[in-house]
Amino acid sequence: MKRDGRRLAWLTVIAAAVGAWQVASHLDKLHVHARGPRPSAPPSTGWTATDTGTSRLKGRETILVLGSDKRPDEPRGNADVLVVASLDDSHRRIELLSIPRDTQVAFPDGRYHKINEALASGGPEETCMLVERLIGLPIDHYAIVRFDALVHMVDDVGGLDIDVPRNMEYRTGDKVYGVIHLRKGRHHLNGEQALQFVRYRHDALGDIGRTERQQAFLTALKDQLLRPQTLPRLPALAVDAWKMIDTDMSLGEMTRLAAHAPQYRTYQTLHTTLPGSFHDPDPSVPGDLSYWVVNPVEARYVAKRFFSDGEVPARIIQDPRDTKTWLPPDARAASQGAGAGTPR
């Protein structure tokens, strides 16, 4: 059964897995994509890896959740959402690292593009490879979800309670789900309204503001899925969810996660966004675009501290000069002690 996909929160996938082992007779319909070879191997990261290129830090499962903006008349879409989700059994945490879709990275062709373009140009394999290079953390699996999957899942769980920080009005131009219309305040959102909430980016923070709203959505979804009245329905939710995603997870891997899923209720959930700075397009430079610019050394440092120690960066939005000259704390202290602490 063909199931191409766009957006779905990783915690929905976890909750869906709870019911998977109870409804194994239905899961023979699951469409699983075997991951092909990566375009090129990521450089050494300091993380433990096996010969298979998969796992890693002990007791950890990492999934890249991608929300595609693919329209019905398009062969492929860009990644509207990129979240690195880690099930960290060693520390009993669920860690969610959002990567802004406008993050500037070097592609295999040597040119710099927005990371969200990789899904359309090279598929999930290339996207996983670029994320691995960016954060220095190997990715075990991917999951790609579409707009209607999010709408369906939110409606299935009875809606979500979410604080809308401002009035949101926008027309996307899409034939389906083309209008965003939300009022400021705490509301119980249905599926289509929740989709509007996570798509909206037309405020002062742009994609970074949208990333923050996606994290608020994840928290609300987790809370709703773990309510006592929702838990008995997880088997049915599992079947519905897995009909709507593309993934390289096998049935065996899914049922293994399912066997441990009840313990995730007691796990701490941490979330953050990869720090960086805004680059606004220069009108005098042909083809210049807006980007989220990250320091590659900082990206790996932040990811390692976040996933290993649960440390969240103090600042997400930086001055461009600070992004360019960022040094790890130990290197910064050494340079200042040597009298070389003046920014370049």
N, C-alpha and C positions, 0 to 999 in steps of 0.2 A: 504494500500500500504506500503510495507516494505521499510524503508529508514534508514539504519544504517549510521553513519556518522563519519567524522573526522574533519578537520580543517575548521573553518569559523570565521572571526573576528566578535566580538559582534556588532560592528557598522554596519556591513552588516545586521545582524539580525534586528537592529533598522530600518535601511532603508527599509528592506523587509516588516516590519510591516506597514510602511506608506501605501503601496499599498494593504495591506491585507483587510482593510475594504472596499476598492473599488472593490475587486474581491472575495467577500464572497462566491459566488456560487462555486468557485473553491476550497475553503478551507475545504469542507467536506471530501476531500481526505487526509487531514493532519493527519499524524501518530503521536499521542501523547502518551507518556508513563506516566502512573501514577506512582509517586514516591512511593516506598515502605518505610517501616519504616527504620530509620537509624540503623546501627549496634549497636550504643550506643549513648546516648545523650552527647553533648559536655558539658564541665564544664562551670560554670558561667563565663560570659565574661564582664559584665557591660553594654552590649547593651540591649536595650529594646526588649523583645520577647513576643510572644503571646503563648497561650496554643497549637497552632498548630505547633509550632516550626518554623514558617516562619518569619513574619516581625517584626518590628525592629525600627530603627531610623525613625522618622516621615518623610514621603515624599521621601522614598528611595525604589528602586527596585534593587536587586542584583542577578546577573546571573554568574554562573561559566561556562566559555567557555573552552571546552576541545577539543584539536585536537588529534585524535587517529592515531597511526602509524600502525593500523591494515592492514595487507596484505590480498589479496583475499583468500588465503588458510588458514587463521588463524581464529579461533572462536572469539577471542578478541585481542585487541591491547593495548599497553601502551599509556599513555597520553603524546604526544610529545609537547603539548602546554597547559599551565594552566594560564588563565587570569580571575581574579575576576573583573567583570565589574559592576559598580554601576551607576544607573541613579538617580542622587541626585537633586530632584526638589527643595529642600529647599535652596540649594546654586547655583542652575542652573549650575550644572557641570555634565560631564561624567567622571568618575574616573576609571582608568584601572590599576590594580595591577597585575604585572606578578610574578608568582611563578616559579623559575627555576625547571625544570623537575627532576634534580638530588637532590633536597632538601631532607635531611634525616629526617624522621619522624617515630614515634612509631606507628606500626599497631595494630589492635585489638588483634593479637596473642602475643603482648608484644615485638616482635622483631622490629629492626630498618631496614627500607628499603627506597628506593627512592620513593618519593611520586607519581611518574609517574606510578609505578607498580600497584597502587590501582585500576585503571580502569580495568585492566585485571583480577585481583584477586577478586575484590568485586563490580565491576561495578560503575556507577556514584553515587549511594547512598553512598558507602564507601568513594569514592573520596570527595564528598561534606562534609561528616562528618570529614574527616581528615583535609580538608581546614578550616572548621569552628573551629576545635580545634587549628589549627596553628595560625590563625589570630584573633580569637575571634569575628568574624563577621558572623552572620547567613546568609546562602545562600538561596535565594528564589527559584531559578530554575537553571537548567543546560541546556547546548546545546552542542552536540557533532557533529563534522563535519569531513569529510574525505578530502583527498588530491584533488580528482577530483572536489569537490564542490568549493574549492578555485580557482582552475584553471578555472572552468566554470564561476564563478562570476566575476573574473577579466576580462576575455574575454568579458563577457556580458556588462561591463561598459566601454569597449574600451581600457583597459590597464591602467597602473599606472605610473606616473613619480616618480622615486626613485633614490636617490644617492647611488650608490654601492661603499662602502668605500675602496674596494680592489679587486684584481682579485680573483675569486672564482672558483676553479677546484676540483672536487671530483666525484668519482663513488660510489654510495650507495649500489650497488649490486641488487637493485630492478629491476624487469623486466619492470615495467612501472615507468616513472619519475626517472630513475636510474642514470642520468648524471646531474651534476651541472657544468655549464660553463657560467660564467658571467665576464665581464671586468669592471675594475674600471672606475667610472665616472657617470654622470647623464644620465639615460636612460629611455625610455618609454618601460616598461616591459609588455609582454603579460602574460597570466595566468600561463603557465608552467614556465616562467622565474621568475615570482613572487614567485611561490612555491619553486624554487631553492633558492631564496633570503632568505626566512624565514626558510628553512631547514638547511642551511649551518652553521656548528659549528666548522670548523677546522681552528681556528685561536688561538691566545694566550689566549683569554678570553673564549673559548669554549662555554658552554651553556649560559653564561652571555652575550657574544657577540651576540649570536643568539637571546636572549631575546630583546636586544636593536634593532636588525633588525626587529623583529616582531612588536615592537612598532612603528618603522618608517613605516612599512607596514600599520598598522592601521591608522596612520595619513594620508598617501597617499590615502588609500581607502576611508576614510571619505571625504577628499577633492574632490575626483572624484564623489562620490555619491551625494554630495550636489551641484554639478555644475548645472546651469539652464538647460542645454541640457540633463542631466541625469534624472532630477526629473520627467518628464512626463512618463518615462519608468519604474518607480518604481513598478507599479502594476504587470507588467510582471516579473520583477526581484523578486518580492515577491513570486510568485508561484514557480519559479525555485529554489529559495533558500530553501524554506520550503520542497521541495521534497527531499532535500539532507541532512537534519539534523535529529538527534534524540534529542528530548526535552521532558520535563515533563510539558511544558506550555500548558494550554488548549486554545481552540479557543477564549473563553471569555477573558482570560488574554491577549492573543495576540491582540485582537481587542481593548482592553482597552489601551494597549501601543500605538496602531496605532492611536487612537484618539488624543493622545498627541504628536505624533511623530514630527509634524512640528515645535514645539517649541524647539526641540533639536538642530536645526540649529543655535540657538543663545547661546547654552550652551558652557561653557569653557571645554576643554578636558585636563585632567591631566593624566599623566602616570608615573609609577615608578616600580622598581623591589624590591622584598623583600631582604634586606641586609643580608650579611653573609660572609663566607670565604670558600676557597677551601680546601678540604681534598684530598690529593693524596694517592693512595693505597700504603700500606706498603708491599713490596715483601716478608717480613718475616712473614706476618700474612696471613694465608690461607683464601681465600675468601674475603679479604679486597677489597673495591671498592672505586672509586672516588665519592665524595659527595659534595653537597653544604650544609654547616653547618650553621644553624641559631640559635640564642639564642631565646628560646621560649618567654621570657619576652620581648625582643626587638621586636620580630615579632608582638606581640599584640600591643605594644606601637606604632610602626611605622604604623600599619594598622589603628589604631584608630585615630591617628593624621592626616593621609592621608585622610581618608574618612570623618572625622568630620571637619577638619580645612583646608584641601587641602595642608598640609605640606609634602614636598618631602624630604626624608633623604639626608643629605649632601654627604654621602659616601655609595656606594653599596658594593664594594669589600673591605673587612676588613682583618686585620691581625688576624690569628686564636686566638691569645691571647686576642685581643680586643673583638672578638665575645664571647669568653668564660666568660669574666669578665664584660660584658656590664651591666650598671645600668641605670635606668631612670634618667634624669637630677636632679630631686629633691632628689632622694636617693643618687646620686653621690655627690651632694653638702653637704648633711648631713654627709656622711661618711668622706669626706675630712675635714669638719669642726670639726669632732671628732678625726681627726688624723688617720683615718683608710682608707686612700685613696690609699694605696699601692696595686698594682695588686696582686692577689693571684698567 
